[in-house]
Amino acid sequence: METLKKYIYHPEIDFIRIICTFSVIMIHITTKILALSGNDLFGHPFTLFLNQLSSFAVPIFFMISAFGLKLNYSANLKFFPYLKQRLSKILLPYLFWSFIYYYFVYPHNSQSFFRVLLFGGASYQLYFIPTLFIFYLLFPFIYRYFKFISRPLPLIILFIIQFIFLSIDYYYRPLSFFAYPIKVFILNFIFFILGMLAGEYQSEIYNFVKAHQKKIIFLSLIFALYITFESAFRYFKTQNYLSFYSQWRPGILLYSISLSSLLYYFGKNTKISTEFIKKFSSYSFFIYFIHIIFIEIIWKYLPHTLLSLPFVSFFLVLIPSSLFAHLISKIPRLSRLTG
């Protein structure tokens, strides 16, 4: 039977996955705080900064997905066996959690269950999965032509095209004529390609960051401050909450690329035990699915004055989400359903 290459474990990728999972929670927590304040960005500048600081999460999730595929994919593997292996890990949990959110958490959804499955609409974090399906479908094709794509000129052209799409969507007119998963794919394809490229040039990236670590840290901070001020000024101009909520903007593209190299370097040099990183990373998919439920619970039953403190809300969501993930992991085979 044809399979992927023998799995090569990279603790630095699990380290990045954990950081991205934390950042997804922070995005949703801070967005909730800002929304309930009537998007009072002046009144919650630190909350806005944390929101923008965390905006790398989804782009880098696409990067590490491509990184893992690039390292473990075999060109001899036929398309349908490959697709079966990929979908077996995410399709069942996606169906399960879509069912939970559609019928129990947000039961007043006006769309059909089939439609929310197709577009990731059962809950606002689930849009990521249909887009990931698109990347999985296209990966064998991208892999076949990767040597050409990764040459300097084609890569620069693709980067410019990505920059143009991001600029049009953010500054001019949202690409709403595309179905949402397709739009997200269009606004993130360069991250997927860069993730594959990172898998090809790991040592070069590590050595570059090692030689320029302080400069890259400074650059990442500058980008984080820039996208924070940009989002605030654009919101005051347009009164559109997507001005700060959108994770797909030219500035975030540059910020995510810069920060991803740092996270890779830090992951390589972390003193945290590999066993812990691997274990907690195995919880990340479940945490990603369930954390919205805990956000809804705490905001329904706890004082909003307390929850308006971002780190309080963050830990009130992260801790029970992690505990549930740990308990589920103790039940044989259940994680195949729940993620």
Disulfide bonds with the S-S distance in Angstrom:
none
